[in-house]
Amino acid sequence: MAGWLGEGADIWQKFARQPLLVALVAAVLLGGGYFAWRMLSTSEVPPGFAKANGRIEAERVDVATKLPGRLEEVLVKEGDTVKAGQVLARMDTAELEAQLADAKATVRQAERQLDQAVALLAQRKSELTLADQELERAKKLAAKGYTSKEVVEQRHSTQVTAQAAVNSATAQIDLAKANIESATAKVARIQTYIDDSVLTAPRGGRVQYRLALPGEVLAAGGKVLTLLDVTDVYMTVFLPTAEAGRVAIGAPARIIFDAAPEYVVPASVSFVATAAQFTPKYVETKTEREKLMFRVKVQLPQDILEKYVKWVKTGVPGVAYIRLSSKAKWPASLAVKLP
C-alpha cells in the first residue's frame, strides 16, 4: 500500500510540473460540468414551455375613512375572513348627528314657509278677483255717466296692485320650494357622511393589517384596515424576451409551491407587461434585447381559491410553468394534482 501511494505521489508531481496539461484537464472538467448542469436544468422544462420563479400575491384593498374624525370601534382583527358588505369599523358620528338634526329642522322650517306662501297667494288671488270686479263695475258706471273717470282710475290702480301682490306671492312659493330642496339635499349629504362613517368591506377577503385603533383621530382618507382578496390571487414571474414574446393572454400554466412540491396547481396567464424591466428602456443591439425581462402574472382559478381559501397565503414562493405553444403537451410530471 505504501509503495502504491508513493508511486501515485510521484505521478502527481510529474503531472503538476506541466501547467498546460493541468489547464487543459481543468477546462475539460469545467466544460463537462457546465454541459451536465445545462442538461439537468433544461431537462426540467420540456420544449414549448417556460419556467420561472415567483411568489404568490393577492389584490390588496385599503379600507379608509372618507371624512376626518375619531375612530370609534374596530370590529375585526388581523387574520379574520370577512364578506363583502360586512361592517368592519365605525367612526364617531356625534357631530354629524347634530348637523343632521339641524338640517332636518331647516327642512321643516322651509315647509312651513311654503304653507304660509300658499296661504298668502290664496289671499292675494282673492284680492285680485275683488279688484277686477270693482274695476269692471266702475267702467260700466262711467260709461253710463254714473261715476267719474277718477274713480275708474283708482279701481284700475287697485287692480294692478293686486296683480303684483299675486305675482309676489307666487314667487314666494317658488322660493319656499327651493329652500325645501336645498335643505333636503343637505340632509341627504349629511346622511351620506353618516353612512360612510360605517366602514364596510368592499369585497370579501382576509384582514391583513389593522392600521388604526379606537380613539385615534384620522384625517380624510386615513387607512384603518388592509384586506387581501384571497379569491384574486396570482404569481408574478419574469420572462426573457424570447419567451415573453410567445406568451399569450390566457395561456395555461402550472404552479408548484415550494411548501407543497407534491401538488401541481392549474393557472393561466392574465397579464403580460408591455414594458421591459431590468434593462434600459431603449436598447439597440440584439445582445441587449436578449437581456430584457417582462413581468407576467399567472392567475389562479377562482373556484380553486374558494375551495382552499383557508390555505391561501401570500408571499409563498414557487415555480410557474407556462405553455408557450398550443401544440405542446403537458408532461406527466406537470399533471394537475390537488389535495
Secondary structure, DSSP 8 states (H G I E B T S, - for coil): -HHHHHHHHHHHHHHHT-HHHHHHHHHHHHHHHHHHHHHHHHHTS-TTEEEEEEEEEEEEEEEE-SS-EEEEEE---TT-EE-TT-EEEEE--HHHHHHHHHHHHHHHHHHHHHHHHHHHHHHHHHHHHHHHHHHHHHHHHHHTTSS-HHHHHHHHHHHHHHHHHHHHHHHHHHHHHHHHHHHHHHHHHHHHHHHHTEEE-SS-EEEEEE---TT-EE-TT-EEEEEEEEEEEEEEEEEEHHHHTT--TT-EEEEEETTEEEEEEEEEEEEE-SS-BSS-SS--SHHHHTT-EEEEEEE--HHHHHHTGGG--TT-EEEEEEE--TT----GGGS-B--
